[in-house]
Amino acid sequence: MRLDVFLKRVGLCKQRALAKELCDAGRVRMDGAAVKPGREVREGRTLEIEFKREILRIEVTGLPGRNYRKGDGEAFYNVIERKGCDPFR
């Protein structure tokens, strides 16, 4: 599954375009390396996503199919670390 689609489906980004922008800006890393939005996500990968006010590090535990409830997005990843960012950045 594409990285930008994964971020949208599990609810970490509200729109796929936002997920693409984060990837293009180098604010999403997979296993320590910056990745493009079309990169394939697999179970067991570690993602680090830098939002405006926090950095979220997660481990992918599953891939959502087309038929799942919107509120069940957190079932597909485990949060490893959550750090706050500098609000003036």
VOBADREN-258853 format. One line per field, with one value per atom (N, C-alpha, C): atom name; residue in three letters; x, y, z. Coordinates in steps of 0.02 Angstrom, whole numbers. Atoms other than C-alpha are relative to their C-alpha. Example, Ala and Ser with C-alpha at 12.3 -4.5 7.8 and 13.67 -1.06 7.14 Angstrom:
2
a	c(N | CA | C | N | CA | C)
r	c(ALA | ALA | ALA | SER | SER | SER)
X	c(45 | 615 | 45 | -42 | 684 | -39)
Y	c(-59 | -225 | 60 | -59 | -53 | 55)
Z	c(0 | 390 | 0 | -3 | 357 | 37)
//
This chain:
89
a	c(N | CA | C | N | CA | C | N | CA | C | N | CA | C | N | CA | C | N | CA | C | N | CA | C | N | CA | C | N | CA | C | N | CA | C | N | CA | C | N | CA | C | N | CA | C | N | CA | C | N | CA | C | N | CA | C | N | CA | C | N | CA | C | N | CA | C | N | CA | C | N | CA | C | N | CA | C | N | CA | C | N | CA | C | N | CA | C | N | CA | C | N | CA | C | N | CA | C | N | CA | C | N | CA | C | N | CA | C | N | CA | C | N | CA | C | N | CA | C | N | CA | C | N | CA | C | N | CA | C | N | CA | C | N | CA | C | N | CA | C | N | CA | C | N | CA | C | N | CA | C | N | CA | C | N | CA | C | N | CA | C | N | CA | C | N | CA | C | N | CA | C | N | CA | C | N | CA | C | N | CA | C | N | CA | C | N | CA | C | N | CA | C | N | CA | C | N | CA | C | N | CA | C | N | CA | C | N | CA | C | N | CA | C | N | CA | C | N | CA | C | N | CA | C | N | CA | C | N | CA | C | N | CA | C | N | CA | C | N | CA | C | N | CA | C | N | CA | C | N | CA | C | N | CA | C | N | CA | C | N | CA | C | N | CA | C | N | CA | C | N | CA | C | N | CA | C | N | CA | C | N | CA | C | N | CA | C | N | CA | C | N | CA | C | N | CA | C | N | CA | C | N | CA | C | N | CA | C | N | CA | C)
r	c(MET | MET | MET | ARG | ARG | ARG | LEU | LEU | LEU | ASP | ASP | ASP | VAL | VAL | VAL | PHE | PHE | PHE | LEU | LEU | LEU | LYS | LYS | LYS | ARG | ARG | ARG | VAL | VAL | VAL | GLY | GLY | GLY | LEU | LEU | LEU | CYS | CYS | CYS | LYS | LYS | LYS | GLN | GLN | GLN | ARG | ARG | ARG | ALA | ALA | ALA | LEU | LEU | LEU | ALA | ALA | ALA | LYS | LYS | LYS | GLU | GLU | GLU | LEU | LEU | LEU | CYS | CYS | CYS | ASP | ASP | ASP | ALA | ALA | ALA | GLY | GLY | GLY | ARG | ARG | ARG | VAL | VAL | VAL | ARG | ARG | ARG | MET | MET | MET | ASP | ASP | ASP | GLY | GLY | GLY | ALA | ALA | ALA | ALA | ALA | ALA | VAL | VAL | VAL | LYS | LYS | LYS | PRO | PRO | PRO | GLY | GLY | GLY | ARG | ARG | ARG | GLU | GLU | GLU | VAL | VAL | VAL | ARG | ARG | ARG | GLU | GLU | GLU | GLY | GLY | GLY | ARG | ARG | ARG | THR | THR | THR | LEU | LEU | LEU | GLU | GLU | GLU | ILE | ILE | ILE | GLU | GLU | GLU | PHE | PHE | PHE | LYS | LYS | LYS | ARG | ARG | ARG | GLU | GLU | GLU | ILE | ILE | ILE | LEU | LEU | LEU | ARG | ARG | ARG | ILE | ILE | ILE | GLU | GLU | GLU | VAL | VAL | VAL | THR | THR | THR | GLY | GLY | GLY | LEU | LEU | LEU | PRO | PRO | PRO | GLY | GLY | GLY | ARG | ARG | ARG | ASN | ASN | ASN | TYR | TYR | TYR | ARG | ARG | ARG | LYS | LYS | LYS | GLY | GLY | GLY | ASP | ASP | ASP | GLY | GLY | GLY | GLU | GLU | GLU | ALA | ALA | ALA | PHE | PHE | PHE | TYR | TYR | TYR | ASN | ASN | ASN | VAL | VAL | VAL | ILE | ILE | ILE | GLU | GLU | GLU | ARG | ARG | ARG | LYS | LYS | LYS | GLY | GLY | GLY | CYS | CYS | CYS | ASP | ASP | ASP | PRO | PRO | PRO | PHE | PHE | PHE | ARG | ARG | ARG)
X	c(42 | 0 | 45 | -38 | 64 | 0 | -8 | 126 | -53 | 50 | 10 | -70 | 66 | -141 | -5 | -1 | -92 | -13 | 8 | -77 | -71 | 69 | -248 | -49 | 48 | -337 | 1 | -2 | -276 | -16 | 23 | -324 | 55 | -54 | -152 | 0 | 9 | -186 | -72 | 70 | -358 | -10 | 4 | -321 | 63 | -58 | -208 | 48 | -43 | -143 | 45 | -41 | -83 | 55 | -50 | 6 | 55 | -47 | 89 | 46 | -39 | 145 | 52 | -46 | 223 | 59 | -52 | 319 | 46 | -40 | 376 | 45 | -40 | 440 | 53 | -49 | 545 | -17 | 21 | 443 | -27 | 19 | 402 | 61 | -57 | 538 | -23 | 13 | 528 | 66 | -61 | 658 | 60 | -54 | 760 | 16 | -15 | 762 | -63 | 56 | 653 | -27 | 32 | 528 | -49 | 48 | 417 | -70 | 68 | 227 | -19 | 17 | 223 | 36 | -38 | 337 | -47 | 42 | 261 | 11 | -2 | 219 | -16 | 11 | 230 | -2 | 2 | 199 | 70 | -65 | 343 | 43 | -39 | 406 | -11 | 5 | 440 | -5 | 10 | 374 | 9 | -6 | 420 | -31 | 37 | 299 | 7 | -10 | 340 | -58 | 55 | 181 | 22 | -18 | 177 | 20 | -12 | 172 | 23 | -25 | 229 | 34 | -32 | 337 | -27 | 32 | 252 | 40 | -36 | 350 | -45 | 46 | 244 | 30 | -17 | 264 | -63 | 57 | 149 | -13 | 17 | 57 | -47 | 46 | -64 | -17 | 20 | -132 | -76 | 73 | -312 | -23 | 30 | -419 | -49 | 49 | -557 | -59 | 58 | -691 | 21 | -12 | -655 | -32 | 32 | -732 | 52 | -46 | -654 | 34 | -29 | -626 | 49 | -45 | -525 | 70 | -66 | -371 | 58 | -54 | -269 | 17 | -13 | -280 | 56 | -49 | -155 | 70 | -67 | -10 | 4 | -14 | 71 | 43 | -40 | 137 | 61 | -62 | 319 | 20 | -22 | 356 | -39 | 36 | 266 | 37 | -36 | 367 | -33 | 25 | 308 | 54 | -46 | 388 | -1 | -3 | 438 | -56 | 57 | 279 | 22 | -21 | 383 | 41 | -39 | 466 | -32)
Y	c(-58 | 0 | 62 | -62 | 174 | 35 | -34 | 277 | 54 | -54 | 426 | -28 | 32 | 310 | -29 | 28 | 222 | 55 | -54 | 387 | 27 | -24 | 441 | -51 | 52 | 275 | -12 | 12 | 256 | 62 | -60 | 435 | 45 | -44 | 513 | 65 | -60 | 637 | 1 | -4 | 701 | -6 | 3 | 711 | -33 | 31 | 613 | 53 | -55 | 778 | 26 | -22 | 828 | -51 | 53 | 660 | 6 | -8 | 689 | 60 | -60 | 864 | -14 | 18 | 796 | -41 | 42 | 665 | 41 | -41 | 789 | 49 | -46 | 906 | -36 | 38 | 766 | -9 | 3 | 761 | -69 | 69 | 574 | -44 | 45 | 444 | -71 | 71 | 256 | -33 | 33 | 159 | 47 | -48 | 319 | 40 | -34 | 375 | 36 | -37 | 509 | -38 | 39 | 432 | 43 | -33 | 484 | -30 | 23 | 467 | -67 | 63 | 318 | -61 | 55 | 210 | -51 | 53 | 43 | -8 | 12 | 18 | -73 | 70 | -155 | -5 | 12 | -226 | -4 | 2 | -207 | 60 | -60 | -43 | 52 | -55 | 106 | 65 | -64 | 275 | 56 | -60 | 445 | 57 | -52 | 584 | 64 | -64 | 765 | 46 | -47 | 866 | 69 | -68 | 1052 | 2 | -6 | 1026 | -63 | 61 | 848 | -45 | 52 | 708 | -66 | 63 | 539 | -57 | 59 | 376 | -60 | 57 | 223 | -62 | 63 | 41 | -25 | 24 | -24 | -73 | 68 | -179 | -34 | 28 | -203 | 51 | -43 | -132 | -1 | -2 | -73 | -16 | 13 | -139 | 56 | -52 | -41 | 1 | 4 | -100 | -5 | -2 | -47 | 63 | -59 | 75 | 55 | -57 | 249 | 4 | -5 | 242 | -55 | 56 | 82 | 9 | -13 | 163 | -15 | 12 | 147 | -74 | 72 | -42 | -22 | 17 | -37 | 26 | -23 | 44 | 5 | -11 | 57 | 62 | -60 | 222 | -20 | 14 | 202 | 60 | -61 | 382 | 60 | -61 | 549 | 58 | -56 | 709 | 65 | -66 | 889 | 39 | -40 | 1012 | 73 | -71 | 1194 | 36 | -32 | 1296 | 60 | -59 | 1440 | -19 | 25 | 1334 | 14)
Z	c(0 | 0 | 0 | 3 | -41 | 68 | -64 | 106 | 10 | -8 | 73 | 10 | -9 | 60 | 70 | -67 | 222 | 52 | -48 | 317 | 0 | 6 | 253 | 30 | -22 | 287 | 75 | -72 | 466 | 40 | -33 | 505 | 26 | -22 | 535 | -40 | 42 | 393 | -24 | 20 | 350 | -75 | 73 | 164 | -28 | 32 | 49 | -25 | 24 | -22 | 56 | -57 | 152 | 13 | -10 | 171 | -54 | 55 | 1 | 13 | -15 | 54 | 54 | -54 | 214 | -27 | 29 | 114 | -45 | 46 | -18 | 37 | -40 | 118 | 42 | -37 | 193 | 73 | -69 | 353 | 20 | -15 | 342 | -14 | 8 | 369 | 13 | -10 | 352 | 16 | -24 | 450 | -3 | -5 | 467 | -63 | 63 | 284 | -25 | 29 | 204 | -60 | 53 | 84 | -40 | 43 | -59 | 13 | -15 | -52 | -32 | 34 | -172 | 28 | -29 | -64 | 31 | -27 | -15 | 75 | -72 | 169 | 13 | -19 | 246 | 76 | -72 | 418 | 28 | -32 | 539 | -13 | 15 | 465 | 55 | -48 | 578 | -39 | 32 | 523 | 51 | -41 | 593 | -39 | 34 | 548 | 40 | -34 | 589 | -18 | 9 | 608 | 25 | -22 | 653 | 73 | -72 | 840 | 34 | -31 | 868 | -51 | 40 | 803 | 25 | -17 | 800 | -31 | 24 | 787 | 11 | -4 | 748 | -33 | 33 | 701 | -34 | 38 | 565 | 19 | -21 | 628 | -49 | 49 | 483 | -53 | 55 | 322 | -6 | 5 | 312 | -71 | 64 | 172 | -16 | 17 | 89 | 48 | -44 | 210 | 72 | -72 | 387 | 27 | -30 | 508 | 10 | -5 | 512 | 68 | -67 | 700 | 17 | -14 | 689 | -28 | 30 | 610 | 46 | -48 | 769 | 8 | -5 | 757 | -48 | 50 | 613 | 15 | -20 | 706 | 76 | -71 | 878 | 6 | -12 | 943 | 41 | -36 | 993 | 42 | -35 | 1039 | -28 | 19 | 1037 | 34 | -27 | 1057 | -22 | 18 | 1061 | -37 | 39 | 941 | 25 | -15 | 960 | -38 | 35 | 922 | -42 | 38 | 851 | -60 | 56 | 719 | -66)
//
